Amino acid sequence: MRKRRQKVDYSAEMNKHDSPAVRLLFAFLGTLFVLLGIAGAFLPVLPTTPFMLLAAGCYARASTRFYNWLLNNPAFGPTILEWRRHRSLPWRVKLTAIALMAATLGISIVFFVPWPELQAALALFGLLLATYMYRIPSRDRPE
């Protein structure tokens, strides 16, 4: 039998907005970001983690139920909690994101972008983004 994880209540970390209309807007945006993040898990062009971090931020201002659901999710919760508590990303998540981004941009540059100027711009963008991501701390980085 599989052991079930104990659900944790993260509502103490929330800062709900006072206005019901604004909470509804944040809930809508959070759901949009979750859907984009899920799509990013299957499409190499969209990153998953930033969308899930945005969703968590929106849900923290809108809905206790959705916020707890996202942070207790076994696929997305640990990465979100790592970022919220320590401002770091797990080493494996970071390397996977950089590798997928490099592969996607490399394929785009070689096969789909005919203009050298745009190829150079994409390569520079990828290099800058990879450098930024690599510099984000990882508490579990192997020595």
N, CA, C and O atoms as CSV, one atom per row, in Angstrom:
chain,resi,resn,atom,element,x,y,z
A,1,MET,N,N,0.822,-1.194,0.000
A,1,MET,CA,C,0.000,0.000,0.000
A,1,MET,C,C,0.861,1.251,0.000
A,1,MET,O,O,1.911,1.318,0.639
A,2,ARG,N,N,0.382,2.229,-0.733
A,2,ARG,CA,C,1.097,3.483,-0.819
A,2,ARG,C,C,0.753,4.386,0.358
A,2,ARG,O,O,-0.412,4.519,0.732
A,3,LYS,N,N,1.760,4.992,0.927
A,3,LYS,CA,C,1.552,5.868,2.069
A,3,LYS,C,C,1.096,7.244,1.575
A,3,LYS,O,O,1.715,7.824,0.683
A,4,ARG,N,N,0.027,7.754,2.152
A,4,ARG,CA,C,-0.480,9.072,1.765
A,4,ARG,C,C,0.236,10.157,2.535
A,4,ARG,O,O,0.473,10.040,3.737
A,5,ARG,N,N,0.575,11.217,1.821
A,5,ARG,CA,C,1.197,12.373,2.461
A,5,ARG,C,C,0.177,13.149,3.277
A,5,ARG,O,O,-0.969,13.321,2.862
A,6,GLN,N,N,0.596,13.602,4.413
A,6,GLN,CA,C,-0.253,14.424,5.262
A,6,GLN,C,C,-0.403,15.808,4.623
A,6,GLN,O,O,0.591,16.440,4.264
A,7,LYS,N,N,-1.631,16.269,4.484
A,7,LYS,CA,C,-1.885,17.600,3.936
A,7,LYS,C,C,-1.527,18.646,4.975
A,7,LYS,O,O,-1.849,18.504,6.154
A,8,VAL,N,N,-0.860,19.693,4.529
A,8,VAL,CA,C,-0.435,20.776,5.412
A,8,VAL,C,C,-1.285,22.003,5.104
A,8,VAL,O,O,-1.603,22.267,3.944
A,9,ASP,N,N,-1.649,22.744,6.132
A,9,ASP,CA,C,-2.407,23.982,5.951
A,9,ASP,C,C,-1.428,25.149,5.901
A,9,ASP,O,O,-0.766,25.458,6.892
A,10,TYR,N,N,-1.341,25.792,4.743
A,10,TYR,CA,C,-0.423,26.913,4.546
A,10,TYR,C,C,-1.132,28.259,4.635
A,10,TYR,O,O,-0.580,29.273,4.207
A,11,SER,N,N,-2.337,28.287,5.177
A,11,SER,CA,C,-3.118,29.522,5.182
A,11,SER,C,C,-2.476,30.643,6.002
A,11,SER,O,O,-2.784,31.814,5.779
A,12,ALA,N,N,-1.598,30.313,6.936
A,12,ALA,CA,C,-0.931,31.354,7.720
A,12,ALA,C,C,0.015,32.186,6.859
A,12,ALA,O,O,0.339,33.319,7.214
A,13,GLU,N,N,0.463,31.632,5.725
A,13,GLU,CA,C,1.370,32.354,4.824
A,13,GLU,C,C,0.627,33.289,3.879
A,13,GLU,O,O,1.245,34.074,3.161
A,14,MET,N,N,-0.696,33.203,3.882
A,14,MET,CA,C,-1.488,33.959,2.915
A,14,MET,C,C,-1.701,35.399,3.357
A,14,MET,O,O,-1.609,35.729,4.539
A,15,ASN,N,N,-1.988,36.241,2.379
A,15,ASN,CA,C,-2.354,37.626,2.630
A,15,ASN,C,C,-3.511,37.960,1.695
A,15,ASN,O,O,-3.333,38.638,0.683
A,16,LYS,N,N,-4.706,37.472,2.052
A,16,LYS,CA,C,-5.868,37.650,1.183
A,16,LYS,C,C,-6.189,39.123,0.999
A,16,LYS,O,O,-6.092,39.928,1.925
A,17,HIS,N,N,-6.575,39.446,-0.228
A,17,HIS,CA,C,-6.995,40.813,-0.530
A,17,HIS,C,C,-8.371,41.069,0.082
A,17,HIS,O,O,-9.177,40.148,0.212
A,18,ASP,N,N,-8.634,42.306,0.453
A,18,ASP,CA,C,-9.901,42.651,1.089
A,18,ASP,C,C,-11.078,42.633,0.115
A,18,ASP,O,O,-12.193,42.278,0.497
A,19,SER,N,N,-10.840,43.007,-1.120
A,19,SER,CA,C,-11.912,43.131,-2.098
A,19,SER,C,C,-12.270,41.788,-2.733
A,19,SER,O,O,-11.389,41.105,-3.257
A,20,PRO,N,N,-13.546,41.396,-2.697
A,20,PRO,CA,C,-13.951,40.147,-3.351
A,20,PRO,C,C,-13.687,40.155,-4.863
A,20,PRO,O,O,-13.351,39.124,-5.443
A,21,ALA,N,N,-13.841,41.316,-5.488
A,21,ALA,CA,C,-13.594,41.405,-6.936
A,21,ALA,C,C,-12.121,41.170,-7.250
A,21,ALA,O,O,-11.795,40.486,-8.221
A,22,VAL,N,N,-11.242,41.723,-6.449
A,22,VAL,CA,C,-9.808,41.530,-6.666
A,22,VAL,C,C,-9.420,40.081,-6.377
A,22,VAL,O,O,-8.592,39.506,-7.084
A,23,ARG,N,N,-10.020,39.485,-5.333
A,23,ARG,CA,C,-9.758,38.068,-5.044
A,23,ARG,C,C,-10.191,37.185,-6.210
A,23,ARG,O,O,-9.501,36.227,-6.558
A,24,LEU,N,N,-11.330,37.508,-6.810
A,24,LEU,CA,C,-11.798,36.761,-7.976
A,24,LEU,C,C,-10.817,36.902,-9.140
A,24,LEU,O,O,-10.525,35.926,-9.831
A,25,LEU,N,N,-10.315,38.106,-9.355
A,25,LEU,CA,C,-9.320,38.330,-10.414
A,25,LEU,C,C,-8.051,37.527,-10.142
A,25,LEU,O,O,-7.510,36.896,-11.050
A,26,PHE,N,N,-7.572,37.547,-8.893
A,26,PHE,CA,C,-6.379,36.770,-8.541
A,26,PHE,C,C,-6.620,35.270,-8.712
A,26,PHE,O,O,-5.727,34.551,-9.162
A,27,ALA,N,N,-7.807,34.792,-8.361
A,27,ALA,CA,C,-8.126,33.373,-8.537
A,27,ALA,C,C,-8.131,33.007,-10.021
A,27,ALA,O,O,-7.628,31.952,-10.406
A,28,PHE,N,N,-8.696,33.873,-10.843
A,28,PHE,CA,C,-8.699,33.636,-12.286
A,28,PHE,C,C,-7.270,33.605,-12.834
A,28,PHE,O,O,-6.905,32.699,-13.583
A,29,LEU,N,N,-6.468,34.602,-12.455
A,29,LEU,CA,C,-5.075,34.647,-12.929
A,29,LEU,C,C,-4.288,33.437,-12.430
A,29,LEU,O,O,-3.499,32.860,-13.178
A,30,GLY,N,N,-4.499,33.054,-11.177
A,30,GLY,CA,C,-3.812,31.882,-10.642
A,30,GLY,C,C,-4.153,30.632,-11.430
A,30,GLY,O,O,-3.274,29.824,-11.732
A,31,THR,N,N,-5.419,30.471,-11.761
A,31,THR,CA,C,-5.836,29.310,-12.546
A,31,THR,C,C,-5.243,29.357,-13.945
A,31,THR,O,O,-4.818,28.328,-14.470
A,32,LEU,N,N,-5.208,30.532,-14.551
A,32,LEU,CA,C,-4.573,30.691,-15.869
A,32,LEU,C,C,-3.101,30.293,-15.799
A,32,LEU,O,O,-2.607,29.589,-16.679
A,33,PHE,N,N,-2.399,30.739,-14.759
A,33,PHE,CA,C,-0.980,30.405,-14.616
A,33,PHE,C,C,-0.771,28.908,-14.369
A,33,PHE,O,O,0.199,28.331,-14.862
A,34,VAL,N,N,-1.670,28.278,-13.613
A,34,VAL,CA,C,-1.567,26.825,-13.411
A,34,VAL,C,C,-1.723,26.107,-14.749
A,34,VAL,O,O,-0.961,25.190,-15.054
A,35,LEU,N,N,-2.705,26.519,-15.544
A,35,LEU,CA,C,-2.907,25.886,-16.851
A,35,LEU,C,C,-1.703,26.089,-17.761
A,35,LEU,O,O,-1.296,25.166,-18.467
A,36,LEU,N,N,-1.130,27.294,-17.750
A,36,LEU,CA,C,0.076,27.540,-18.544
A,36,LEU,C,C,1.254,26.705,-18.032
A,36,LEU,O,O,2.050,26.197,-18.822
A,37,GLY,N,N,1.359,26.569,-16.715
A,37,GLY,CA,C,2.420,25.751,-16.139
A,37,GLY,C,C,2.276,24.288,-16.499
A,37,GLY,O,O,3.266,23.620,-16.795
A,38,ILE,N,N,1.051,23.782,-16.477
A,38,ILE,CA,C,0.817,22.392,-16.869
A,38,ILE,C,C,1.145,22.204,-18.341
A,38,ILE,O,O,1.748,21.199,-18.719
A,39,ALA,N,N,0.753,23.167,-19.181
A,39,ALA,CA,C,1.105,23.092,-20.598
A,39,ALA,C,C,2.623,23.118,-20.764
A,39,ALA,O,O,3.169,22.447,-21.640
A,40,GLY,N,N,3.301,23.897,-19.920
A,40,GLY,CA,C,4.753,23.979,-19.982
A,40,GLY,C,C,5.446,22.676,-19.634
A,40,GLY,O,O,6.589,22.448,-20.029
A,41,ALA,N,N,4.754,21.822,-18.893
A,41,ALA,CA,C,5.342,20.511,-18.577
A,41,ALA,C,C,5.421,19.636,-19.822
A,41,ALA,O,O,6.230,18.710,-19.887
A,42,PHE,N,N,4.579,19.932,-20.810
A,42,PHE,CA,C,4.549,19.121,-22.032
A,42,PHE,C,C,5.095,19.845,-23.255
A,42,PHE,O,O,5.492,19.201,-24.226
A,43,LEU,N,N,5.121,21.169,-23.221
A,43,LEU,CA,C,5.631,21.947,-24.341
A,43,LEU,C,C,6.987,22.535,-23.971
A,43,LEU,O,O,7.099,23.213,-22.950
A,44,PRO,N,N,8.003,22.295,-24.764
A,44,PRO,CA,C,9.336,22.757,-24.391
A,44,PRO,C,C,9.513,24.273,-24.438
A,44,PRO,O,O,10.510,24.787,-23.930
A,45,VAL,N,N,8.574,24.993,-25.032
A,45,VAL,CA,C,8.726,26.442,-25.144
A,45,VAL,C,C,8.308,27.156,-23.866
A,45,VAL,O,O,8.847,28.213,-23.540
A,46,LEU,N,N,7.344,26.581,-23.136
A,46,LEU,CA,C,6.828,27.217,-21.925
A,46,LEU,C,C,7.526,26.661,-20.688
A,46,LEU,O,O,7.643,25.445,-20.534
A,47,PRO,N,N,7.987,27.539,-19.811
A,47,PRO,CA,C,8.569,27.049,-18.560
A,47,PRO,C,C,7.474,26.774,-17.535
A,47,PRO,O,O,6.517,27.541,-17.434
A,48,THR,N,N,7.601,25.708,-16.789
A,48,THR,CA,C,6.580,25.347,-15.802
A,48,THR,C,C,6.752,26.127,-14.502
A,48,THR,O,O,5.794,26.716,-14.001
A,49,THR,N,N,7.951,26.135,-13.964
A,49,THR,CA,C,8.179,26.677,-12.621
A,49,THR,C,C,7.764,28.140,-12.462
A,49,THR,O,O,7.071,28.453,-11.494
A,50,PRO,N,N,8.149,29.058,-13.361
A,50,PRO,CA,C,7.721,30.454,-13.152
A,50,PRO,C,C,6.203,30.621,-13.135
A,50,PRO,O,O,5.680,31.432,-12.370
A,51,PHE,N,N,5.491,29.861,-13.972
A,51,PHE,CA,C,4.036,29.975,-13.977
A,51,PHE,C,C,3.446,29.446,-12.670
A,51,PHE,O,O,2.473,30.006,-12.163
A,52,MET,N,N,4.019,28.382,-12.121
A,52,MET,CA,C,3.512,27.860,-10.853
A,52,MET,C,C,3.831,28.821,-9.704
A,52,MET,O,O,3.037,28.949,-8.771
A,53,LEU,N,N,4.969,29.489,-9.761
A,53,LEU,CA,C,5.280,30.491,-8.739
A,53,LEU,C,C,4.308,31.664,-8.819
A,53,LEU,O,O,3.857,32.174,-7.793
A,54,LEU,N,N,3.987,32.088,-10.040
A,54,LEU,CA,C,3.000,33.153,-10.208
A,54,LEU,C,C,1.628,32.711,-9.703
A,54,LEU,O,O,0.925,33.482,-9.049
A,55,ALA,N,N,1.250,31.470,-10.009
A,55,ALA,CA,C,-0.036,30.945,-9.551
A,55,ALA,C,C,-0.091,30.945,-8.022
A,55,ALA,O,O,-1.100,31.337,-7.436
A,56,ALA,N,N,0.984,30.510,-7.383
A,56,ALA,CA,C,1.017,30.496,-5.916
A,56,ALA,C,C,0.860,31.905,-5.358
A,56,ALA,O,O,0.144,32.115,-4.380
A,57,GLY,N,N,1.532,32.870,-5.983
A,57,GLY,CA,C,1.393,34.258,-5.546
A,57,GLY,C,C,-0.027,34.771,-5.686
A,57,GLY,O,O,-0.525,35.471,-4.804
A,58,CYS,N,N,-0.681,34.431,-6.784
A,58,CYS,CA,C,-2.071,34.853,-6.995
A,58,CYS,C,C,-3.004,34.170,-6.002
A,58,CYS,O,O,-3.858,34.818,-5.395
A,59,TYR,N,N,-2.838,32.861,-5.842
A,59,TYR,CA,C,-3.709,32.129,-4.918
A,59,TYR,C,C,-3.500,32.587,-3.469
A,59,TYR,O,O,-4.435,32.539,-2.670
A,60,ALA,N,N,-2.297,33.024,-3.125
A,60,ALA,CA,C,-2.027,33.503,-1.762
A,60,ALA,C,C,-2.832,34.763,-1.460
A,60,ALA,O,O,-3.084,35.069,-0.295
A,61,ARG,N,N,-3.236,35.493,-2.494
A,61,ARG,CA,C,-4.032,36.701,-2.312
A,61,ARG,C,C,-5.527,36.451,-2.506
A,61,ARG,O,O,-6.349,37.338,-2.277
A,62,ALA,N,N,-5.882,35.184,-2.947
A,62,ALA,CA,C,-7.266,34.965,-3.348
A,62,ALA,C,C,-7.991,33.844,-2.611
A,62,ALA,O,O,-9.113,34.044,-2.146
A,63,SER,N,N,-7.369,32.663,-2.495
A,63,SER,CA,C,-8.135,31.487,-2.071
A,63,SER,C,C,-7.291,30.536,-1.227
A,63,SER,O,O,-6.260,30.039,-1.678
A,64,THR,N,N,-7.735,30.293,-0.013
A,64,THR,CA,C,-7.058,29.351,0.868
A,64,THR,C,C,-7.083,27.943,0.271
A,64,THR,O,O,-6.077,27.234,0.301
A,65,ARG,N,N,-8.224,27.546,-0.264
A,65,ARG,CA,C,-8.369,26.201,-0.821
A,65,ARG,C,C,-7.410,25.978,-1.991
A,65,ARG,O,O,-6.710,24.966,-2.030
A,66,PHE,N,N,-7.373,26.912,-2.945
A,66,PHE,CA,C,-6.499,26.744,-4.104
A,66,PHE,C,C,-5.027,26.828,-3.712
A,66,PHE,O,O,-4.194,26.092,-4.242
A,67,TYR,N,N,-4.710,27.729,-2.783
A,67,TYR,CA,C,-3.321,27.877,-2.332
A,67,TYR,C,C,-2.833,26.590,-1.660
A,67,TYR,O,O,-1.739,26.106,-1.953
A,68,ASN,N,N,-3.646,26.044,-0.766
A,68,ASN,CA,C,-3.275,24.789,-0.103
A,68,ASN,C,C,-3.184,23.640,-1.102
A,68,ASN,O,O,-2.292,22.797,-1.004
A,69,TRP,N,N,-4.108,23.606,-2.062
A,69,TRP,CA,C,-4.064,22.549,-3.083
A,69,TRP,C,C,-2.747,22.603,-3.861
A,69,TRP,O,O,-2.112,21.572,-4.081
A,70,LEU,N,N,-2.341,23.798,-4.272
A,70,LEU,CA,C,-1.123,23.933,-5.080
A,70,LEU,C,C,0.112,23.577,-4.264
A,70,LEU,O,O,0.982,22.857,-4.753
A,71,LEU,N,N,0.205,24.065,-3.035
A,71,LEU,CA,C,1.394,23.786,-2.240
A,71,LEU,C,C,1.451,22.350,-1.736
A,71,LEU,O,O,2.535,21.858,-1.425
A,72,ASN,N,N,0.323,21.670,-1.648
A,72,ASN,CA,C,0.308,20.257,-1.270
A,72,ASN,C,C,0.426,19.328,-2.472
A,72,ASN,O,O,0.510,18.111,-2.307
A,73,ASN,N,N,0.433,19.892,-3.685
A,73,ASN,CA,C,0.557,19.079,-4.891
A,73,ASN,C,C,1.949,18.460,-4.940
A,73,ASN,O,O,2.938,19.188,-4.851
A,74,PRO,N,N,2.056,17.133,-5.079
A,74,PRO,CA,C,3.374,16.499,-5.046
A,74,PRO,C,C,4.270,16.869,-6.224
A,74,PRO,O,O,5.493,16.787,-6.112
A,75,ALA,N,N,3.691,17.271,-7.340
A,75,ALA,CA,C,4.505,17.623,-8.509
A,75,ALA,C,C,5.032,19.054,-8.426
A,75,ALA,O,O,6.176,19.310,-8.802
A,76,PHE,N,N,4.219,19.984,-7.941
A,76,PHE,CA,C,4.601,21.397,-7.974
A,76,PHE,C,C,4.917,21.986,-6.613
A,76,PHE,O,O,5.701,22.931,-6.519
A,77,GLY,N,N,4.327,21.452,-5.564
A,77,GLY,CA,C,4.473,22.016,-4.228
A,77,GLY,C,C,5.896,22.137,-3.718
A,77,GLY,O,O,6.272,23.201,-3.226
A,78,PRO,N,N,6.719,21.070,-3.818
A,78,PRO,CA,C,8.075,21.182,-3.266
A,78,PRO,C,C,8.912,22.300,-3.896
A,78,PRO,O,O,9.667,22.972,-3.193
A,79,THR,N,N,8.791,22.503,-5.192
A,79,THR,CA,C,9.562,23.559,-5.856
A,79,THR,C,C,9.064,24.930,-5.420
A,79,THR,O,O,9.865,25.834,-5.182
A,80,ILE,N,N,7.749,25.093,-5.315
A,80,ILE,CA,C,7.187,26.371,-4.873
A,80,ILE,C,C,7.610,26.667,-3.439
A,80,ILE,O,O,8.005,27.790,-3.125
A,81,LEU,N,N,7.530,25.663,-2.570
A,81,LEU,CA,C,7.931,25.863,-1.174
A,81,LEU,C,C,9.422,26.190,-1.061
A,81,LEU,O,O,9.818,27.030,-0.253
A,82,GLU,N,N,10.239,25.525,-1.869
A,82,GLU,CA,C,11.689,25.807,-1.858
A,82,GLU,C,C,11.938,27.266,-2.234
A,82,GLU,O,O,12.772,27.931,-1.619
A,83,TRP,N,N,11.228,27.762,-3.232
A,83,TRP,CA,C,11.410,29.145,-3.664
A,83,TRP,C,C,10.882,30.112,-2.610
A,83,TRP,O,O,11.548,31.095,-2.286
A,84,ARG,N,N,9.697,29.846,-2.071
A,84,ARG,CA,C,9.097,30.770,-1.106
A,84,ARG,C,C,9.900,30.851,0.191
A,84,ARG,O,O,10.025,31.927,0.776
A,85,ARG,N,N,10.441,29.725,0.641
A,85,ARG,CA,C,11.132,29.705,1.928
A,85,ARG,C,C,12.601,30.076,1.841
A,85,ARG,O,O,13.140,30.695,2.758
A,86,HIS,N,N,13.257,29.703,0.741
A,86,HIS,CA,C,14.712,29.872,0.672
A,86,HIS,C,C,15.191,30.653,-0.544
A,86,HIS,O,O,16.389,30.894,-0.693
A,87,ARG,N,N,14.264,31.049,-1.414
A,87,ARG,CA,C,14.625,31.730,-2.662
A,87,ARG,C,C,15.672,30.941,-3.430
A,87,ARG,O,O,16.651,31.496,-3.929
A,88,SER,N,N,15.445,29.628,-3.517
A,88,SER,CA,C,16.339,28.752,-4.262
A,88,SER,C,C,15.520,27.761,-5.065
A,88,SER,O,O,14.335,27.557,-4.801
A,89,LEU,N,N,16.161,27.147,-6.046
A,89,LEU,CA,C,15.534,26.105,-6.859
A,89,LEU,C,C,16.313,24.814,-6.674
A,89,LEU,O,O,17.537,24.840,-6.546
A,90,PRO,N,N,15.616,23.686,-6.659
A,90,PRO,CA,C,16.337,22.411,-6.592
A,90,PRO,C,C,17.296,22.274,-7.786
A,90,PRO,O,O,16.972,22.663,-8.908
A,91,TRP,N,N,18.470,21.719,-7.520
A,91,TRP,CA,C,19.531,21.583,-8.515
A,91,TRP,C,C,19.026,20.879,-9.774
A,91,TRP,O,O,19.294,21.331,-10.887
A,92,ARG,N,N,18.304,19.786,-9.603
A,92,ARG,CA,C,17.817,19.010,-10.743
A,92,ARG,C,C,16.817,19.815,-11.580
A,92,ARG,O,O,16.849,19.760,-12.809
A,93,VAL,N,N,15.943,20.551,-10.923
A,93,VAL,CA,C,14.959,21.374,-11.629
A,93,VAL,C,C,15.674,22.442,-12.453
A,93,VAL,O,O,15.321,22.689,-13.607
A,94,LYS,N,N,16.672,23.066,-11.854
A,94,LYS,CA,C,17.406,24.120,-12.545
A,94,LYS,C,C,18.143,23.579,-13.769
A,94,LYS,O,O,18.068,24.168,-14.848
A,95,LEU,N,N,18.850,22.470,-13.612
A,95,LEU,CA,C,19.593,21.906,-14.745
A,95,LEU,C,C,18.665,21.415,-15.851
A,95,LEU,O,O,18.969,21.570,-17.034
A,96,THR,N,N,17.536,20.825,-15.467
A,96,THR,CA,C,16.568,20.368,-16.465
A,96,THR,C,C,16.014,21.558,-17.242
A,96,THR,O,O,15.889,21.495,-18.465
A,97,ALA,N,N,15.683,22.634,-16.549
A,97,ALA,CA,C,15.150,23.820,-17.219
A,97,ALA,C,C,16.169,24.412,-18.181
A,97,ALA,O,O,15.819,24.783,-19.302
A,98,ILE,N,N,17.417,24.504,-17.759
A,98,ILE,CA,C,18.459,25.062,-18.629
A,98,ILE,C,C,18.676,24.159,-19.844
A,98,ILE,O,O,18.821,24.654,-20.961
A,99,ALA,N,N,18.700,22.847,-19.639
A,99,ALA,CA,C,18.918,21.918,-20.759
A,99,ALA,C,C,17.766,21.967,-21.757
A,99,ALA,O,O,17.997,21.998,-22.966
A,100,LEU,N,N,16.532,21.973,-21.266
A,100,LEU,CA,C,15.387,22.043,-22.177
A,100,LEU,C,C,15.341,23.368,-22.922
A,100,LEU,O,O,15.010,23.408,-24.107
A,101,MET,N,N,15.672,24.448,-22.230
A,101,MET,CA,C,15.700,25.750,-22.877
A,101,MET,C,C,16.779,25.790,-23.959
A,101,MET,O,O,16.545,26.304,-25.053
A,102,ALA,N,N,17.955,25.248,-23.655
A,102,ALA,CA,C,19.037,25.231,-24.642
A,102,ALA,C,C,18.659,24.391,-25.861
A,102,ALA,O,O,18.931,24.777,-26.998
A,103,ALA,N,N,18.031,23.243,-25.615
A,103,ALA,CA,C,17.620,22.382,-26.735
A,103,ALA,C,C,16.557,23.070,-27.588
A,103,ALA,O,O,16.634,23.049,-28.817
A,104,THR,N,N,15.576,23.673,-26.943
A,104,THR,CA,C,14.497,24.340,-27.680
A,104,THR,C,C,15.027,25.519,-28.490
A,104,THR,O,O,14.704,25.664,-29.669
A,105,LEU,N,N,15.835,26.352,-27.860
A,105,LEU,CA,C,16.392,27.491,-28.591
A,105,LEU,C,C,17.345,27.035,-29.687
A,105,LEU,O,O,17.357,27.608,-30.776
A,106,GLY,N,N,18.140,26.012,-29.410
A,106,GLY,CA,C,19.065,25.501,-30.420
A,106,GLY,C,C,18.336,24.973,-31.649
A,106,GLY,O,O,18.730,25.260,-32.780
A,107,ILE,N,N,17.274,24.200,-31.428
A,107,ILE,CA,C,16.472,23.686,-32.544
A,107,ILE,C,C,15.823,24.838,-33.305
A,107,ILE,O,O,15.787,24.832,-34.535
A,108,SER,N,N,15.313,25.823,-32.575
A,108,SER,CA,C,14.691,26.975,-33.230
A,108,SER,C,C,15.698,27.733,-34.076
A,108,SER,O,O,15.400,28.108,-35.210
A,109,ILE,N,N,16.884,27.963,-33.535
A,109,ILE,CA,C,17.915,28.715,-34.256
A,109,ILE,C,C,18.355,27.967,-35.506
A,109,ILE,O,O,18.496,28.572,-36.569
A,110,VAL,N,N,18.573,26.673,-35.397
A,110,VAL,CA,C,19.097,25.898,-36.525
A,110,VAL,C,C,18.049,25.635,-37.596
A,110,VAL,O,O,18.345,25.746,-38.786
A,111,PHE,N,N,16.836,25.289,-37.198
A,111,PHE,CA,C,15.851,24.813,-38.164
A,111,PHE,C,C,14.744,25.801,-38.536
A,111,PHE,O,O,14.160,25.679,-39.613
A,112,PHE,N,N,14.441,26.767,-37.683
A,112,PHE,CA,C,13.250,27.573,-37.931
A,112,PHE,C,C,13.492,29.064,-38.120
A,112,PHE,O,O,12.619,29.756,-38.645
A,113,VAL,N,N,14.631,29.577,-37.716
A,113,VAL,CA,C,14.887,31.014,-37.826
A,113,VAL,C,C,15.893,31.248,-38.951
A,113,VAL,O,O,17.063,30.886,-38.823
A,114,PRO,N,N,15.439,31.856,-40.059
A,114,PRO,CA,C,16.337,32.013,-41.206
A,114,PRO,C,C,17.269,33.225,-41.133
A,114,PRO,O,O,18.274,33.262,-41.843
A,115,TRP,N,N,16.964,34.207,-40.302
A,115,TRP,CA,C,17.738,35.442,-40.300
A,115,TRP,C,C,18.877,35.376,-39.280
A,115,TRP,O,O,18.634,35.092,-38.107
A,116,PRO,N,N,20.099,35.632,-39.705
A,116,PRO,CA,C,21.251,35.566,-38.787
A,116,PRO,C,C,21.141,36.514,-37.594
A,116,PRO,O,O,21.579,36.185,-36.492
A,117,GLU,N,N,20.555,37.688,-37.818
A,117,GLU,CA,C,20.421,38.651,-36.716
A,117,GLU,C,C,19.506,38.097,-35.620
A,117,GLU,O,O,19.796,38.216,-34.429
A,118,LEU,N,N,18.404,37.494,-36.045
A,118,LEU,CA,C,17.475,36.921,-35.079
A,118,LEU,C,C,18.065,35.678,-34.414
A,118,LEU,O,O,17.822,35.432,-33.233
A,119,GLN,N,N,18.831,34.902,-35.157
A,119,GLN,CA,C,19.515,33.744,-34.575
A,119,GLN,C,C,20.471,34.203,-33.475
A,119,GLN,O,O,20.522,33.610,-32.397
A,120,ALA,N,N,21.231,35.270,-33.759
A,120,ALA,CA,C,22.166,35.796,-32.760
A,120,ALA,C,C,21.423,36.341,-31.544
A,120,ALA,O,O,21.858,36.149,-30.408
A,121,ALA,N,N,20.297,37.023,-31.784
A,121,ALA,CA,C,19.510,37.569,-30.671
A,121,ALA,C,C,18.956,36.441,-29.800
A,121,ALA,O,O,18.991,36.529,-28.572
A,122,LEU,N,N,18.447,35.389,-30.429
A,122,LEU,CA,C,17.940,34.245,-29.664
A,122,LEU,C,C,19.057,33.574,-28.864
A,122,LEU,O,O,18.869,33.210,-27.703
A,123,ALA,N,N,20.208,33.417,-29.493
A,123,ALA,CA,C,21.338,32.797,-28.795
A,123,ALA,C,C,21.766,33.646,-27.596
A,123,ALA,O,O,22.039,33.109,-26.522
A,124,LEU,N,N,21.825,34.961,-27.775
A,124,LEU,CA,C,22.201,35.854,-26.679
A,124,LEU,C,C,21.157,35.814,-25.565
A,124,LEU,O,O,21.502,35.761,-24.384
A,125,PHE,N,N,19.881,35.838,-25.945
A,125,PHE,CA,C,18.806,35.736,-24.959
A,125,PHE,C,C,18.913,34.439,-24.168
A,125,PHE,O,O,18.804,34.445,-22.942
A,126,GLY,N,N,19.124,33.337,-24.861
A,126,GLY,CA,C,19.267,32.044,-24.195
A,126,GLY,C,C,20.455,32.009,-23.250
A,126,GLY,O,O,20.363,31.477,-22.144
A,127,LEU,N,N,21.564,32.576,-23.688
A,127,LEU,CA,C,22.762,32.614,-22.849
A,127,LEU,C,C,22.530,33.453,-21.593
A,127,LEU,O,O,22.923,33.058,-20.496
A,128,LEU,N,N,21.893,34.605,-21.759
A,128,LEU,CA,C,21.609,35.453,-20.599
A,128,LEU,C,C,20.632,34.782,-19.635
A,128,LEU,O,O,20.821,34.830,-18.420
A,129,LEU,N,N,19.592,34.159,-20.178
A,129,LEU,CA,C,18.616,33.479,-19.332
A,129,LEU,C,C,19.234,32.281,-18.617
A,129,LEU,O,O,18.961,32.054,-17.439
A,130,ALA,N,N,20.060,31.519,-19.319
A,130,ALA,CA,C,20.723,30.373,-18.696
A,130,ALA,C,C,21.670,30.834,-17.586
A,130,ALA,O,O,21.753,30.200,-16.534
A,131,THR,N,N,22.378,31.928,-17.821
A,131,THR,CA,C,23.280,32.476,-16.797
A,131,THR,C,C,22.491,32.916,-15.571
A,131,THR,O,O,22.886,32.645,-14.437
A,132,TYR,N,N,21.374,33.596,-15.806
A,132,TYR,CA,C,20.528,34.030,-14.691
A,132,TYR,C,C,20.026,32.827,-13.890
A,132,TYR,O,O,20.102,32.812,-12.662
A,133,MET,N,N,19.515,31.828,-14.598
A,133,MET,CA,C,18.985,30.652,-13.909
A,133,MET,C,C,20.078,29.903,-13.156
A,133,MET,O,O,19.857,29.429,-12.042
A,134,TYR,N,N,21.254,29.797,-13.762
A,134,TYR,CA,C,22.346,29.080,-13.109
A,134,TYR,C,C,22.769,29.779,-11.812
A,134,TYR,O,O,23.203,29.130,-10.860
A,135,ARG,N,N,22.639,31.099,-11.788
A,135,ARG,CA,C,23.051,31.863,-10.610
A,135,ARG,C,C,22.034,31.816,-9.468
A,135,ARG,O,O,22.352,32.234,-8.354
A,136,ILE,N,N,20.822,31.319,-9.716
A,136,ILE,CA,C,19.844,31.153,-8.645
A,136,ILE,C,C,20.379,30.068,-7.700
A,136,ILE,O,O,20.777,28.997,-8.159
A,137,PRO,N,N,20.393,30.329,-6.404
A,137,PRO,CA,C,20.952,29.345,-5.481
A,137,PRO,C,C,20.209,28.005,-5.508
A,137,PRO,O,O,19.009,27.945,-5.776
A,138,SER,N,N,20.951,26.944,-5.225
A,138,SER,CA,C,20.386,25.599,-5.054
A,138,SER,C,C,20.967,25.033,-3.768
A,138,SER,O,O,22.173,24.811,-3.664
A,139,ARG,N,N,20.103,24.802,-2.795
A,139,ARG,CA,C,20.589,24.296,-1.508
A,139,ARG,C,C,21.055,22.851,-1.597
A,139,ARG,O,O,21.864,22.410,-0.780
A,140,ASP,N,N,20.550,22.100,-2.590
A,140,ASP,CA,C,20.907,20.689,-2.704
A,140,ASP,C,C,21.958,20.432,-3.789
A,140,ASP,O,O,22.090,19.305,-4.266
A,141,ARG,N,N,22.689,21.450,-4.172
A,141,ARG,CA,C,23.709,21.299,-5.217
A,141,ARG,C,C,24.833,20.367,-4.724
A,141,ARG,O,O,25.369,20.542,-3.630
A,142,PRO,N,N,25.171,19.378,-5.558
A,142,PRO,CA,C,26.264,18.487,-5.149
A,142,PRO,C,C,27.603,19.221,-5.161
A,142,PRO,O,O,27.825,20.114,-5.978
A,143,GLU,N,N,28.465,18.847,-4.272
A,143,GLU,CA,C,29.775,19.494,-4.178
A,143,GLU,C,C,30.705,19.079,-5.273
A,143,GLU,O,O,31.845,19.542,-5.324
